[in-house]
Amino acid sequence: MALVPAQQQEIERQLDRLRDNLTSEQLLWASGYMAGLAAAGSSVAHGAVDQMAQPAAEPGAAETLTIWYGTETGNARGVARRLADTARERGWEVSLAGLDEVQPRRIGKASLLILVVATHGEGDPPETAEAFCRFIHSDRAPSLDKLRYAVFALGDSSYPDFCQTGRELDERLAELGGERLLDRVDCDVDFETQEDPWRDRVVERVEPLMQQGSAAAEPHLQVVGRPAPQAASATAAHDRRNPFEAELLEVSPLTVTPSNKRVAHVELSLEDSGIVWQPGDSLGMWPENDPALVERIVEACGVDASAEIEHDGRRISLGRWLGRHAELTQVVRPFLVRWAELTEAGELQALLDDRDALTRWVAERQVIDVLEDYPLRVDAETLAGSLRRLAPRLYSIASSPLTVEDEIGLTVKLEQHGADLARRLGVASGQLLERAAPGDVVPIYIEPNERFRLPSDGDRPIIMIGPGTGVAPFRAFVEHRQAQAAAGSSWLFFGEQHRRTDFLYQLEWQRFLRDGALSRLSVAFSRDQAEKVYVQHRLREQAREVYAWLEEGAHVYVCGSGQGMAADVHQALVDVIVEQAGRSAEQAEEYLAAMKADHRYQKDVY
């Protein structure tokens, strides 16, 4: 029996909840079981899904560990799920949910709460945690004198307001009467180094508080019908901790001379990986530093590259560590603080005291600039201890899994500044576009983005707004809908500097228009006329049509820079609604908030 869209969406929501409440082993078991039902055409398949998708336990019982997370890129969700897996393996009752999936007032019923939350951009909560943060900081927040809690905060120390969301929530829960199980842990982008020890401490503190013999010792899974078949090929999943070595297949230029930027389409092979993804997901890449840059770092500090240092319980050479594990292309505050202490450089200390000046200064520099401008001979351990660990780089996936089997596409812009000998390149983009050659391999994994998804109903219209490399996921969207023969209309707003040199995927968009896979294309090339024009101007110019699409149920997607663009586009949408619907600005904001709650207004900004 065919499912109507609402039924399909409800099943997807139930399966999402089920997934969050199963361990990895249970997920493998369940996937094999459901595959067996599908292969046999079992009449109990639908009933099995309904009975398996039991709601998570309500917080409040002494034996229930409540784990809530607020995520932007998926890291907080991963930390929360791994903690939940560990807890269930110990037989504990666990309630796991995203902060956008719970009623904030439910915190008043919780007795044991672990909060894993990221900070986004300039100290902001992730979009998924905005409503919860507003509630908990309001006068409506309840007394939490029966709550014991711990906060695991994720952030990026290259931003001034490092882990601000986690810090503010930790302080607010204490103000409301909550008792800390553990001191808050603030994690940088290399959060793995702190996650495992923190999880062990959580287990140590929570175990005495849990009721022994909890009913949670049995899996949260009910089965109807025949026994589960064995999974056909239960290979280990590739993720951030276990990446796949993907072969570089091709690098195709997307910009042409005399463009002042270099953007290329990169194809990687996923053959024999077992990796699956959906349009809207990101690809994480573990890059390697430029060997020439590593050599300059070693020379600047007067250290021996062959000297061994401690790394994750083993000894490796400093040169190898700098090449594969050190953050060398971004200057972050903790490194500057340490280097200012070591060199006793008053200029650096003064810079650290001036937030705005520091932000401008680090934007144009890499670690080598600091080491050469403020030289100091140090030993290998001191140098390694001063540097932040390398973090993976995320790219929006620019291809559909339905088009080319076992291949995945990215839209990569070469991050660079300076010229000649002072030229500085981004670590991942420099590797892919300058140093790597077809046949080389790079460690990659998929970072799911469950809040940037095409509508399950292919008849729904979509509006895609993606200037620059923000257009990447929309190439995947259009490819995917074309492969599905989706009937829904699609409208792309794309912006760049110059039509002649910077029109990314121009021939493909024209082909999609010709084939009917893309219904409309609106472009804005900011430097082709005296007055700059951006995508938000095109939205306002076509306000009547844009609003008509919104009223027809269109889903709106925004991808690209979060430094201004996303806010400008949002304001343009507000203006469109005010003008066309005759509403106030406040009512227009409520209109967009309702769209967001209905998953019709989604952003992927960075």
N, C-alpha and C positions, 0 to 999 in steps of 0.2 A: 504494500500500500504506500503510495506516494505521501510524503510529508509536506504540509504547508510550511512556509518560512518560519512562522512563530513556533511550530512544533520542533522544527530543526534547530532553531536557536536555543530552545529550552533543553533539548537533548545535549547540545554542545555545552551549555552551562552546567548540566548535571555531570557530564563527563569531566569537565574542568574541576569541579568540586571533588569528584571521586579521585582524580589523579593527585590532587593536593593531599589526600588523606591515605595514600598508599606508599609503601616503601618501593625502592627500585625493583626488588625481587617480586613484590606483589604485582607491580605494573607489568613485568615480563609475563607472569602467570596469567594475568587478566587479558593481556593482548593475545596470548596464545589461545586462551579459551574463546574469546570473541571471534578470532580468526577461524577457529574450528566450527563455531556456530554458523558463521557466514558461509563457509565452504560447504557445509551440509545443508544449507537452506533451512535451518531449524526454525520451527514455528514458535519456539520459546525465546528467540533472540531478543525481541523487544522487551519481553517480561524480565529477562535477565538483566538488561540495562536498568530497568526501573527499580528492580530490587537491589541491585548492587549499589546504586547511587544513593546511599543513606546520607542524610545531612550530618554535618559535623556536630559533635557534642556541644551543648551550650556551656559557656564558661561558668564557673561558679562552684562546681563540685570540687572537693579538696583533691581528688585524684586526677583532675583535669589540668593539663598544661596547655595554656592558651598561647599561641604563637601568631602574632600579627606582623605584617611587613608592608612597608611603603617603598615601592621600587620605581625607578625611571628606566634603567637599561636592563634590569633582570638580575643584577647581582644580589640585591637584598632578598629577592624571592629565592634565589639559589641557596643562600645562607640559611634562610628560614626552613626550607624544605629539607636540607641536610640535617638540621637540628631535629626536625620532626621525625625523620627516618631513625635517627639515633634513639630518640625517646621511645618510639614504638617498638624498636628492637628490644628495649628493656621492659616491654609490657605495659607502658604507661598509656593512659588515655590522652589523646592529643586533639586539640582544635586548632587547625591551621587555616588562615585566611588573609587575603590582602586587605589593606585598610579601606579600599574602595568597595569592598564586598561586605562590610559589617556595618551595623548601626552603631555610630560612635558611643551612644549612651550605654551600650552593652558592656562597656568597660567597668561600669559600676557593679556588674555581677561577677566579674573575674576575681579569682583569688591568687592565681599564679599566672603572670603575664611576661612573655619575652617579646620585646619590641625590636624589630630589625628595620632600620629606616635609613634611607639615603638622603643626601642633600644635593639639590640640583641647582646649577648655575650660580648666581650671586646670593647664596645662602637661602634659597627657596626650598620648600618641601617639594617632593615629586608630585606631579599632577594627581597621582592616585592617592596621595595622602592629604591633599588640600582641605577637603571637607572635615576630616578627622582633626587636623590641626586647628582649624577654625573653632570647632566645637570644644576641644580640650582647653583652649586658651580663653574661652568665653565664660560668662557668668553661669551658663547652663551646665557646666561640667559638674559631675557629682563628687561627693566625698569619696575618697579612695582609701579610707583608713583600714580596710580589710585586704588591701592589695599588696602583694609582694611582687616585685618586678625587676627586670634587668633590661638595659638598652644596649644594643649593638649598632653603632652609628657608622655609616659609610660616607666618605667624601673624597675630595681631591685637594691636596694641600697646595696645588698651584692657584687655588682661589682663596681670597682673604677670609671668607666666612666658612672655614673648614668645619665640616660636620655640624653646622649650626642647627639644622633641624633636629638632629639627635640630641644635641646639648639642651635645646629649649624644651623638648618633650621630657627629657630626664628630669630637668629642674621643675617642670610643671607638675609631673606626677608626684614628685616629693612634696610640692606645695599643697597638693590636694590630699595629702595624708598617706601616700603610698610609701612602702618600706622597700629599700633597695636590697635585692638578693646579692647583687654584685655591683661594683662600681662600673659606670659606663665605660665602654671601650670605643675609642675613636680610631677608625681605620682609614688608611689612605688607599690609593688604587691597588696596592699590593696587599689587599686585605687577607689573602690566604695565609700569610705568615702569622696572623693573629686569630684567625677563625678557629682553627683546630684546638689550640690551648683554651680559648674562651669557651668553646663547646664542652670541653672536658670539665671546666669549672662550673658551668651551668649544671651539668649532670651531678657533680659532686654536691652542689648546694641544694638541688631540687630533690634528689633521691630520698633524703630523710623525711621530706614533706609529703611524699606520695603514699597513698594507701597501698599496702602490700596486697598482692592477689587481685589487682585491678582487672576488671572485665576487658580492659584494652589489650590483654595478652593475646586475645584472638583477633585476627585481622578484621578490619572494617570491610568485610566483603561477604555478600550472600550470593549463593549460586543456585540456579534452578536448572534442572535437566541433567544431561550426561556429564560425566567427569571431564575435567579440562584436559585437552590434548597437550602434548609437549610442544613447547615453542620450537619452530622449525630451525631458527638460527639465532640463538640468544647471545649475540656478540655484545661485547662491552660498548656502551655508548661513548661517542666522542664528545667531550665538553671542554670547558676552560682548563680543567686539570688533566685532561687526557685528549689532547688535540690530534687531529688527523694530518698526516704529511701530504698536502695536496700539491700536485704538479702544476707548475705554471705553463699554460698552453699558449696564450697569445696576449699581446698588448697592442691595442689598436688606438691610434690617436683620435681624439674627438675635437680638439682645437687645432687651428692651423696658424701658421705664421702670417701676420706679425702679432698674434695674440700675446698679451703679457702674462699669460698663465698657461700651464700645461695640464690637460685633463685627458685621460685615456680610459678605454673600456678594457678591463682585465678579465680573462677567462681562466678559471682553475678547474682541474679535473678532480672529481669525487669518486672515480671508479673504485669499486670494491670497498668503499667506506661505510656503506649502509646509512649514510647521513640523509636525513629528510628535512625539508623546510617548507615554509609557506611564504607567499608574498607578504612583505611587511617585516619579515625577520631581518636580523643583521648577521653579518659574518665577523667573527672575532679572529684576529690574526696576531700571533706572537712573532714580532719582527726581530731582526738582529741588527745591531749597530754596525755602522760602516767601519771596516777594519782600519781605514786611514784615520778616522776620528779616534778610535781606541788608541792607536799609536800616539796621536798628539796628546791625549789625556795622560798616558804613561810618561811621555817626555816632559810634560808640563810639571808633573809632580815628582819627577826624578825617582820613580819606583821601578822595580823589576817586574815585568809582565809575567814571568814564570813563578814569582812568589806565590805561595799557596795561602788561601783564606778559607774560613769556615762558611759553608753554604748548605743550609738544610741538612745538617748533620753529617756532611762529608767535606772533604778537602778538594778544592779545585783551584786552578791557577787564576791569578788576578786578571790576566788577559782574557781568558775564557769567560770569567764572570762579567767583565766590562762589556764584552761582545754580546752576551746573551741575556744578562740579568740586570743590568744597570740602566737607569733612566739618564740618558746623556743629552737628549735634545730639548728637554724642558727644564727650566730653572724654577725650582719650587722653594717655598719659604723655609722649610726645615733645613734644606741644604745651605741656603744663604745664612741662616742663623748659625749653623755649625761652622761655616767657613769664616764668618765674621769673628767668631770666638777664636778660631785657630790662628787667623792672620792678624787679629786685633786691628782690623781695618775700620777706621772711623767712618769712612764714606759708606761702607756697607751697612754699618749700624744705623747711620742717619737715614739711609734708604729704607731700612726695615721699619723705621718709625713714621714714614710718609707713605700711607697706603696707595694713594693715587699715583705718586711718582714711581713706586715699586711696580705697580701693575703695568705702567708704560715701559719701564726699564726691562722687565723680564720678557716682555712680548717680543723684543728684538734680539734676545740673547739665548745662547745655549751654555751648557756647563763649561765647555772649553773656553768660552769668553771670560768667565769668572776666574777660572784657574790661571789663565794667561795674564789677565789684568791685575790679579791679586795673587801672585805666585807664592808657593810655599812647598818645600820638600817634605813629604809625609811618607809613612810606611804604608804597606798594602792594606792592612787592617783598618787604619785610620781613614784612608781614602774610601774604601768600601763602606765603612760605617757612616760616612757623610752623605752618601748618595742614596736616592730613593730607588727601590726596585722597579724594573721595567714592567709596564702594564700592557695588556693587549690593546690593539687599536680596533675599533668597530667600524664597519662599512655597511651601509644599507645595501641589501642584495638587489641587483638590477636585472634579474632574470626570473622566469617562472620555471618551476620544476616540471611543468607539463610540456615545455618546448624542446629542450635539449637534454637528453638523458645523461646523467652522471657528469654534468658540467654546471658551473655556477659563475655568474657574471657580477662584476663590481664596477662602479664608476669612481675612479681615483684621481684626485687632484694632487699634483706635486706641491707639497708645502715647502716654500722656500722664501728666503729673504737674504739681502746682501748680494754681492757680486764678486766675481773673480775668486781670489784666495779666501775672501771672507764669506763666501756663499755658504748658507746653512740650509740643510734639507731636513724634512720630517723623517722620522725613523722608518715608518712603514711605507709611506709613499716613495721615499728615496730608494728603498730596497726594491719595490715592485717596478718602478718606472726608470730607474737609473742603473742599478747594480745587478738585478736578477735577469736571467735569460730563460727562454723556453726550455723546459726540462728540469729546471731547478725546483725544489720543493719548499713549501712554507707551511708551518704548523697552523692549522685553522680549526674553528669549531663554529657551531651555530648558536647565536644568542636569540632565543625566541622573543618576539614582541607581540604579546597577546592583545595589546591595546592599539594595534595598528593593523587592522584586518579588513579585507574586503567584506562587504555584506554577503551573508550566506545566500540571499536572494539575488540571483543574477539579473533580475529585472529592475533592481533598484538603480537609479542614476547615481553617478559619482562625480564629484568636483575635486580635482587634484591640483594643489598649489605647491610648486617645487622649483624655486629659482636655483641656478647653479647646479651643483652636484646633488642638491635636494631632489632633483628629478629622478634619481636612481630607482627608488621603489616604485615609481609610477610607470617606468618601463616594464617592470615585473607585473604590475597590476594589469596593464593593457594586454600584455602577452597572455596572461593567465585568463582573462575574460575572453579573449579571442579564442584560445584553445578550448574553453568551455562552451563556446558559442552563446555567451551571455547576451541577452537582448537589451540590457540596460544601457542608457546613454552615458557617455563619459566626456568630460570637459577638462582639458589640461591648461593651466596657467604656468607659463615658463618664462623666466627672466635671466638675462646675462648682460654683458657689457656691449658686445658688438655682434650683429647678425652674421656678418661675413666670416668672422673668425671663431666665435664662441657659441654657435648654435648646436648644443650637444644633441646627438642622435637625430639631426635634422631629417635625413633621408628616411629614417624609420618612422618618425611621426607623420611624414607625408604619406608613407605607405599605409600606415594604420588609418589615416583619414580616408585614403582611397578605398581601402578594404572595408571600411565601416566599423573597425574596432575602436576607433577614436572618433567621437562625434564632433567635437569642437576643439580648436587650439587657439589660445590667446597668448601672444608673446609681448614681452617688454624688454627692449634693448636700451639700457640706460644711457649709453654714451654715443648713440647714433644721431642725436639731436642736441640742440643747445640746452634744453631743459631736460633734466633726468627724469626718466619714466621707469617705474617699478611695477611689480605684479599687483600691488595694492591699488595702483591707479587704474589698472585694467579692470579690476573688480568693481570699482566705483563707476567706471565708464559704462559698464554693462550691468548696472544694478538691477534693472527690471528683469532681465533674463536670469540673473543669478538668484534673485529672490523667488522667481517662479520655480526654479529647480529646487530650492529649499522647501517650498510649499508642496512640491511633488514628492518629498521624502528623500531628497538627495543626501548622500553621505559626503562629508567634506573632510579632506585630508590635507595636512600641511606638513611639509618636510623641508628641513634646511637649518640655517643658522638661527640659534636662539638669541643672538645678540642684536635684537632690534627687529628682524624680519617678521618673526612670529607675532610679536606685539602689533606691528604695523598692519599685518594681514587681519588680525583679530579686530582691530579698530575699523578697518575697511568693511568687514562683515557687519559690525555694529552699525556703521553708517548706512550700509545697504538696507538693513532692516528698518532703521529709523525712517529713511527716505521713502521706501516702498510700502511699508506697513503703517506708517503714521504713528509709530510707537515712540515712547521716550527712550533715551539711552539706557535707563535702568531696565525697562521692559525688553529692550533688544538684548541686553546681557542675560536676562532670564531666558529668553528664547534660545540663545546659544548654550546656556547651561542645561536646558532641557535636552537639546540635541546631544550634548556631551553625555548626559546621563543615559541616553538611549543609544550610545555608541555611534552616533551619527556625526560627531565632530571630533576627529582624532588628530593628534600631533606627534611627530617624531622629530624633535629639534635637538640641536647639539651646540 
